[in-house]
Structures are given as structure tokens and as C-alpha cells.
Amino acid sequence: MLKMGSKYVDWTREALIERIVQLEKTIQQSGSSAPKFHKQKSKGQRPIDFSKYSTRKIALRFSYLGWNYNGLAVQKDPTPLPTVEE
């Protein structure tokens, strides 16, 4: 099974360098560099028309685990432990 680049296995170092130089000259003569990709123009943000979509009320339940932050309370005086506000 042939692997990619196996045709260069038996080449000498000088022959490989000569091949690289030859390929670089070919690229310079053709005047092309790496292919350039065109970015698609980004479309502007459209405003969302909420009247097109149905709505419903939902209930959310969450818990606050602030043991490491001394709770969610706001303290006027500095505290020895870090708080969320800091």
C-alpha cells in the first residue's frame, strides 16, 4: 500500500531542496499565492417579530448555593469572608 509522499522516500536531500526551489519558482511565475476565500457578507440583524410566535407563562424554580460567598445579602461594612458583591 502506497503512502502519501512515498515517491520522495528515495530522493537525496539535495534533490528534495532542488524540487522545493523549482516549485516555489513555479508559484512566483504564475503570480498566484494561496487561494483567497471570500467572506460572505454578514446580514444585518433583523428585529424579531414576537407576534408571530405563541407565548405561555411558565414557573421557574432555582436555588442559590452561596455558602462560599457568605450569602446573597448586601453588607455595608467589610466582611471577613468574600461576598458576591466583591
ABEGO torsion letter per residue (X at the ends): XBBBGAAAAABBAAAAAAAAAAAAAAAAAAGBBBBBBBBBBBBBBBBBBAAABBBBBBBBBBBBBAAAAGEABBBABBBABBBAAX
